Amino acid sequence: MKCFGSEYEKFKRMWDKLFSKFNATIIQNNFEYPYYRLLGNKDASDIHGKINFITRLNQKFYDYANSTKNFFINDINYVSSCYGLDKWANQFYWHMYKYAMEVPAIPYLSFNIANIIKSIYGKNKKAFVLDLDNTLWGGIVGDDGVENLAIGPEVPSGQVYSEFQNYLKEHKSLGVILNVNSKNEYENAIAGLNHPAGTLKPDDFIIIKANWNPKNLNIKDIAEELNLGADSFVFVDDNPAERQIVKNYIDGIVTPEIDAPENYIRIIDHNGYFEVTNFSNEDLKKNELYKDNAKRSQMMATFDNYEDYLLSLKMKAEISPFKPIYLERISQLSNKSNQFNLTTKRYSLADIEEVDKDDNYIKLYGKLEDIFGDNGVITVVIGNIKNKDELHIDLWIMSCRVLKRNMEFAMMDELVKKAQEKNIKTIYGYYYPTFKNKMVNNFYDLQGFEEISCDSQGNKIYKLDISKGYTNKNNVIEVHE
């Protein structure tokens, strides 16, 4: 048996060297269990057992991951267990080709790694859109009545729906947004969600669409109300016809092919839609933040003048150069923001850390709070100083949760101030169009920039001469640094 300490130290030295030399993002496999146990069940508990050794070594890997940024575990121990160790550890492929697993298992390993990479760059999903009848409970609430729905341990088929609701509620606690899209009378839907045996209640959902409209139209309305792209959603519906209609009419949405309710969790979970690599406080408060937005919308409807509405919010912003405590959130925001993203650039945490160290950049984050609550870090600007007196904006992003509240003007005012302090004369802005960021195609025009070029693909370059002065545009947000 190998020495436990020396085996771990071999890996640690390798990781530390990669970080120091390349500032890399590392994805490290853990170890799968062996396909045999010399000590039987005691192999897990006895220090001489291989399973015991691998368990302890894996735990050291996890400890390192939990204390180290940009280090992620590819959990092949779990993947191999799901695949089946007897099939995974095919000795023919090892002896012939030195493959650590049989060839048909490689796609499972690749998919698992892809999920980690996808999450690092913010490509995971953000929200569920859920059917009700025969999806969150057994039966049809409008026909069967609330009292006859299958949910909870008292009904033979009800336990599986309770487990599915618990699974969804656990996602909510991690910041995944829950919404309802059901062909039902609204009152019946609410009554079903208030079933005493149900885990999910009406208050667990941000938007509840219970009507007789086509479900694809409801989803478009939900996306618009949340200011999210449709590719942020996972649509869960037991009816294959509804899934197909939604898939045909809404680009980018995923519609898992669920079958029997006892398989709902396995099918959704194994697709890796919500892979997590980093948490932020904003993630954990996501549902509350969206509920606060709904309150703002209700309040806005009571005002005839939009500026009066903005002033009534009593907004306060913190706009400041990057701080270490916010770097993970800044990286996360750069990878999740698609609509308000002028250059579509993506930054890993390692990339953001490099920018933060470089004095040739002006880098600002913005936080915003109002009478309804604190939105956290919601906007980022990174500008690259060139030729001593030019600032080129490499990244400008903002969360869609704070659109149309003049935060972009407050950020521009502060960016110009920082640029003037460094004797910058001209600021250059860039807009690279995508399917999702059309909403900001005239952003620099509104900021007073001059368009100096536009190619056949719609890529635009702007400039703003600040050497002769600049007039602040924000007059509704109180700004602090």
C-alpha positions in Angstrom: 0.0 0.0 0.0 1.3 3.4 -0.9 2.1 6.0 1.8 -0.9 8.2 2.2 0.9 11.4 3.0 3.5 11.1 0.2 0.8 10.3 -2.4 -1.2 13.4 -1.5 2.0 15.6 -1.3 2.9 14.5 -4.9 -0.4 15.9 -6.2 -0.2 19.1 -4.0 3.3 19.9 -5.3 2.0 19.6 -8.9 -1.1 21.8 -8.2 1.0 24.5 -6.4 3.5 24.6 -9.3 0.8 24.9 -11.9 -0.8 27.8 -10.0 2.5 29.6 -9.4 3.7 29.2 -13.0 0.5 29.6 -15.0 -2.1 30.9 -12.6 -4.2 28.1 -14.1 -7.7 26.9 -13.4 -7.3 23.2 -12.4 -9.9 20.4 -12.8 -8.6 17.4 -10.9 -10.1 13.9 -11.1 -10.7 12.2 -7.7 -10.2 8.4 -7.6 -12.9 5.9 -8.2 -13.2 2.9 -5.9 -11.4 -0.4 -6.9 -13.5 -3.1 -8.5 -12.5 -5.6 -5.8 -12.2 -5.5 -2.0 -9.4 -7.7 -0.4 -10.9 -7.2 3.1 -14.5 -7.4 2.1 -16.6 -4.8 3.9 -13.7 -4.0 6.3 -11.8 -2.6 3.3 -13.7 0.7 3.9 -12.9 1.0 7.6 -9.5 -0.6 8.1 -6.4 1.5 7.3 -5.0 -1.4 5.3 -7.9 -1.4 2.9 -7.7 0.2 -0.6 -11.2 1.7 -0.3 -10.1 3.3 3.0 -7.0 4.7 1.4 -8.9 6.2 -1.6 -11.6 7.6 0.7 -9.0 9.4 2.8 -7.0 10.6 -0.3 -10.2 11.9 -1.9 -11.0 13.8 1.3 -7.6 15.5 1.2 -8.4 16.5 -2.4 -11.7 18.0 -1.2 -10.1 19.9 1.6 -7.6 21.4 -0.9 -10.5 22.3 -3.2 -12.4 24.0 -0.4 -9.4 26.2 0.5 -8.2 27.0 -3.0 -9.7 29.2 -5.7 -9.8 28.0 -9.3 -9.5 24.4 -8.2 -12.4 22.0 -9.0 -13.0 18.3 -8.5 -14.2 16.1 -11.3 -16.0 13.5 -9.3 -15.3 10.4 -11.3 -15.9 8.4 -8.1 -19.6 9.2 -8.4 -19.7 8.9 -12.2 -18.0 5.5 -12.1 -20.4 4.3 -9.4 -23.4 5.4 -11.5 -21.9 3.7 -14.5 -21.2 0.6 -12.6 -17.7 -0.3 -11.4 -17.7 -3.7 -13.0 -18.2 -2.1 -16.4 -16.1 0.9 -15.7 -13.0 -1.0 -14.7 -12.7 -3.1 -17.8 -9.2 -4.6 -17.6 -9.0 -5.3 -21.3 -8.9 -1.6 -22.1 -6.3 -1.0 -19.4 -3.9 -3.7 -20.5 -4.4 -3.0 -24.2 -4.5 0.9 -24.3 -3.9 2.0 -20.7 -7.4 3.5 -20.6 -8.5 3.9 -17.0 -12.1 3.0 -18.0 -13.7 1.2 -20.9 -14.3 3.1 -24.1 -18.2 3.4 -23.7 -17.6 5.1 -20.3 -15.5 8.0 -21.8 -18.6 10.1 -22.9 -19.8 10.0 -19.3 -16.5 11.2 -18.0 -16.3 13.9 -20.8 -19.9 15.1 -20.0 -19.0 15.5 -16.3 -15.9 17.6 -17.1 -17.9 19.6 -19.6 -20.4 20.5 -16.9 -17.7 21.9 -14.7 -16.3 24.0 -17.5 -19.8 25.1 -18.5 -20.4 26.3 -14.9 -17.1 28.1 -14.7 -18.1 30.2 -17.7 -21.7 30.7 -16.5 -23.4 28.5 -19.0 -25.6 26.6 -16.5 -29.3 27.2 -16.2 -30.9 29.6 -13.8 -34.5 28.7 -13.4 -37.2 26.0 -13.6 -40.5 26.4 -15.3 -42.8 23.7 -13.9 -46.0 22.1 -14.9 -48.4 21.1 -12.0 -50.8 18.3 -12.8 -48.9 14.9 -12.9 -45.6 16.8 -12.5 -45.6 18.3 -9.0 -48.5 16.0 -7.9 -50.4 13.0 -9.2 -53.8 13.8 -10.7 -55.5 16.8 -12.2 -56.5 19.4 -9.6 -59.4 20.8 -11.6 -61.0 17.4 -12.2 -60.0 15.4 -9.1 -60.1 18.2 -6.5 -57.3 19.0 -4.1 -58.3 16.3 -1.6 -57.8 13.6 -4.2 -54.3 14.6 -5.5 -51.5 12.1 -5.0 -48.9 13.7 -2.9 -47.4 12.7 0.5 -46.9 9.4 2.3 -50.6 8.7 2.9 -51.1 8.0 -0.8 -49.3 5.0 -2.4 -48.0 7.0 -5.4 -47.8 10.3 -3.5 -44.4 9.8 -1.9 -42.6 10.1 -5.3 -44.1 13.6 -5.9 -43.2 14.7 -2.4 -39.6 13.7 -3.0 -39.6 15.6 -6.3 -40.9 18.7 -4.6 -38.2 18.4 -1.9 -35.6 18.1 -4.7 -36.9 21.3 -6.3 -37.0 23.2 -3.0 -33.4 22.3 -2.4 -32.6 23.9 -5.7 -34.4 27.0 -4.6 -32.2 27.2 -1.4 -29.2 27.4 -3.8 -30.6 30.3 -5.8 -32.4 28.5 -8.6 -35.6 30.3 -9.5 -38.9 28.4 -9.5 -41.8 29.3 -11.8 -45.1 27.7 -12.7 -46.6 27.2 -16.2 -49.8 25.3 -16.0 -53.0 24.9 -18.0 -55.3 25.4 -15.1 -57.6 27.9 -13.5 -55.4 30.1 -11.3 -57.5 29.4 -8.2 -57.2 25.7 -8.7 -53.4 25.9 -9.2 -53.0 27.9 -5.9 -55.3 25.4 -4.1 -53.1 22.5 -5.3 -49.9 24.3 -4.2 -51.5 24.8 -0.8 -52.0 21.1 -0.3 -51.1 20.3 3.3 -48.8 17.5 2.2 -47.0 19.6 -0.4 -43.5 20.9 0.2 -43.7 23.7 -2.3 -46.1 26.6 -1.6 -47.2 29.5 -3.7 -44.6 31.7 -2.0 -41.8 29.5 -3.3 -42.4 30.6 -6.9 -41.4 33.9 -8.4 -44.0 33.8 -11.2 -47.1 31.6 -11.4 -48.8 31.4 -14.9 -51.9 29.3 -14.5 -54.2 29.9 -17.4 -55.2 28.4 -20.8 -52.7 30.2 -22.9 -50.2 28.2 -25.0 -47.3 27.3 -22.7 -44.6 28.7 -25.1 -46.3 32.1 -24.8 -46.4 31.9 -21.0 -42.7 31.1 -21.0 -41.9 34.1 -23.2 -43.8 36.3 -20.7 -42.0 34.7 -17.7 -38.6 35.4 -19.5 -39.6 39.0 -20.2 -40.8 39.6 -16.6 -37.6 38.2 -15.1 -35.4 39.9 -17.7 -33.8 36.5 -18.5 -33.1 34.7 -21.8 -35.2 31.7 -22.6 -32.0 29.6 -22.6 -31.9 30.2 -18.8 -34.8 27.9 -18.3 -35.4 24.2 -17.7 -39.1 23.4 -18.6 -40.4 20.3 -16.8 -43.7 18.9 -18.1 -45.0 15.3 -18.1 -46.8 15.9 -21.4 -44.5 15.2 -24.4 -46.7 17.2 -26.7 -46.3 20.3 -24.6 -42.6 19.7 -24.4 -42.3 19.5 -28.2 -44.3 22.7 -28.7 -42.1 24.6 -26.3 -39.0 23.2 -27.9 -40.2 24.1 -31.4 -41.0 27.7 -30.5 -38.4 28.7 -27.9 -34.8 28.6 -28.9 -32.3 27.5 -26.3 -34.8 26.2 -23.7 -34.2 22.7 -22.4 -37.1 20.2 -22.0 -35.9 17.0 -20.3 -37.6 13.9 -21.6 -39.2 12.8 -18.3 -41.2 9.6 -18.1 -42.4 7.9 -14.9 -42.4 10.2 -11.9 -40.0 8.0 -10.0 -37.4 8.9 -12.6 -37.9 12.7 -12.6 -35.1 13.4 -10.2 -32.6 11.1 -11.8 -33.3 12.4 -15.4 -33.0 16.1 -14.4 -30.1 15.6 -12.0 -28.0 13.5 -14.5 -28.3 16.2 -17.1 -26.2 18.6 -15.0 -28.2 21.7 -15.8 -27.4 23.4 -12.5 -23.7 22.4 -12.0 -22.2 24.6 -9.2 -18.6 25.8 -9.1 -18.9 29.0 -7.1 -21.5 30.4 -4.7 -22.1 34.1 -4.1 -24.3 35.8 -1.6 -26.4 37.0 -4.5 -27.0 33.4 -5.5 -28.3 32.4 -2.1 -30.6 35.5 -2.0 -31.7 35.2 -5.6 -35.3 34.4 -5.0 -35.7 37.3 -2.5 -34.0 39.6 -5.0 -36.5 38.7 -7.7 -39.4 39.1 -5.3 -38.1 42.6 -4.4 -38.1 43.4 -8.2 -41.8 42.4 -8.4 -42.5 44.9 -5.6 -40.6 47.6 -7.5 -42.8 46.9 -10.6 -45.9 47.2 -8.6 -44.7 50.5 -7.1 -43.7 51.8 -10.6 -47.3 51.4 -11.8 -48.4 54.0 -9.3 -46.3 56.8 -10.8 -47.0 58.8 -14.0 -43.4 60.2 -14.2 -40.6 57.6 -14.4 -38.0 59.8 -12.9 -40.2 60.4 -9.9 -40.5 56.7 -9.5 -36.7 56.3 -9.6 -36.3 59.0 -7.0 -38.8 57.3 -4.8 -36.6 54.2 -4.6 -34.0 56.3 -2.7 -31.2 54.3 -4.5 -27.7 54.3 -3.1 -24.8 52.9 -5.1 -21.3 51.8 -4.1 -19.0 52.2 -7.1 -15.3 51.3 -6.4 -12.2 49.6 -7.8 -12.2 45.8 -7.4 -11.9 44.4 -3.9 -10.7 40.8 -3.2 -14.0 40.0 -1.4 -15.9 40.6 -4.6 -13.7 39.0 -7.3 -15.6 35.7 -7.4 -18.9 37.5 -7.9 -17.3 39.8 -10.6 -16.1 36.7 -12.5 -19.5 35.0 -12.1 -21.3 38.1 -13.3 -19.0 38.3 -16.4 -19.9 34.8 -17.4 -23.7 35.0 -16.6 -24.5 38.4 -18.2 -25.7 38.0 -21.8 -28.2 40.8 -22.5 -26.3 43.7 -21.0 -22.8 42.6 -22.2 -21.3 45.0 -24.8 -18.3 42.9 -25.8 -19.4 39.4 -24.8 -16.0 38.7 -23.2 -15.9 36.1 -20.5 -13.5 36.1 -17.5 -12.6 33.2 -15.3 -11.7 34.0 -11.7 -8.0 33.6 -12.6 -8.5 36.2 -15.4 -10.2 38.7 -13.1 -7.4 38.2 -10.6 -4.8 39.1 -13.3 -6.7 42.2 -14.3 -7.0 43.2 -10.6 -3.2 43.1 -10.3 -2.5 45.1 -13.5 -2.2 48.9 -13.1 -2.9 49.3 -16.8 -6.6 48.8 -16.1 -9.3 50.8 -14.6 -11.7 48.3 -13.1 -14.9 49.2 -11.3 -17.7 47.2 -9.7 -21.1 48.6 -8.7 -23.5 47.7 -5.9 -27.0 49.0 -5.7 -29.6 49.2 -2.9 -32.9 50.9 -2.5 -35.9 50.9 -0.1 -36.7 47.3 -1.1 -33.3 45.8 -0.4 -29.6 45.3 -1.4 -29.1 43.9 -5.0 -25.4 43.2 -4.3 -22.7 43.5 -7.0 -24.7 44.0 -10.2 -22.4 45.8 -12.7 -18.7 45.7 -13.8 -16.6 47.9 -16.1 -13.0 47.0 -17.2 -11.0 49.5 -19.2 -7.5 49.0 -20.6 -5.2 52.0 -20.6 -3.2 52.3 -23.9 -0.9 55.0 -25.3 -1.0 56.7 -21.8 -4.0 58.8 -22.6 -6.6 56.3 -24.1 -9.0 54.1 -22.2 -10.4 51.1 -24.1 -13.5 49.5 -22.5 -12.9 45.7 -22.7 -15.9 44.8 -20.6 -19.2 46.4 -19.5 -21.8 44.2 -18.0 -24.8 44.6 -15.8 -27.4 42.3 -14.3 -30.8 42.4 -15.9 -32.3 42.7 -12.5 -31.4 46.4 -12.3 -32.1 47.5 -15.9 -33.6 51.0 -16.5 -32.6 52.3 -13.1 -29.8 54.6 -14.4 -27.0 52.6 -12.9 -25.2 52.6 -16.2 -25.1 56.5 -16.0 -23.8 56.4 -12.5 -21.0 53.9 -13.6 -20.1 56.1 -16.6 -19.8 59.2 -14.4 -17.4 57.3 -12.0 -15.5 55.8 -14.9 -14.9 59.2 -16.4 -13.8 60.5 -13.0 -11.2 57.7 -12.6 -10.0 58.3 -16.2 -9.5 62.0 -15.7 -7.5 61.3 -12.6 -5.1 59.3 -14.8 -5.0 62.1 -17.4 -7.0 60.0 -19.9 -8.2 62.2 -22.9 -10.3 59.7 -24.9 -12.4 56.7 -24.0 -13.1 54.1 -26.6 -16.1 51.8 -26.4 -16.9 48.6 -28.4 -20.1 46.9 -29.2 -20.1 43.4 -30.6 -23.6 42.2 -31.5 -25.0 38.9 -30.5 -28.5 37.4 -30.6 -28.9 38.3 -26.9 -27.4 41.7 -26.5 -29.4 43.7 -29.0 -30.9 45.7 -26.1 -27.6 47.6 -25.7 -26.8 48.3 -29.4 -27.3 52.0 -28.8 -25.7 52.1 -25.3 -22.8 54.3 -26.3 -25.0 56.7 -28.3 -27.1 57.3 -25.1 -23.8 57.9 -23.2 -22.8 60.7 -25.6 -20.1 58.8 -27.5 -19.4 59.3 -31.2 -19.6 56.3 -33.5 -16.4 56.1 -35.5 -16.8 52.8 -37.3 -19.3 50.0 -38.0 -18.5 46.9 -40.0 -20.8 44.6 -42.0 -21.4 42.4 -39.0 -22.6 45.3 -36.9 -19.4 45.6 -34.8 -19.1 49.2 -33.7 -16.3 51.4 -32.2 -17.1 54.6 -30.4 -15.1 57.3 -28.8 -15.7 60.0 -26.2 -13.4 63.0 -25.8 -13.2 63.9 -22.1 -10.3 66.3 -22.4 -12.6 69.3 -22.6 -14.8 68.2 -19.8 -17.7 65.9 -19.0 -21.2 66.5 -17.6 -22.5 63.9 -15.2 -25.7 62.1 -16.3 -26.8 60.4 -13.1 -29.2 62.4 -11.0 -31.3 59.8 -9.3 -28.7 57.6 -7.5 -26.6 58.6 -4.5 -23.1 57.3 -5.1 -20.5 56.4 -2.5 -17.1 54.9 -3.1 
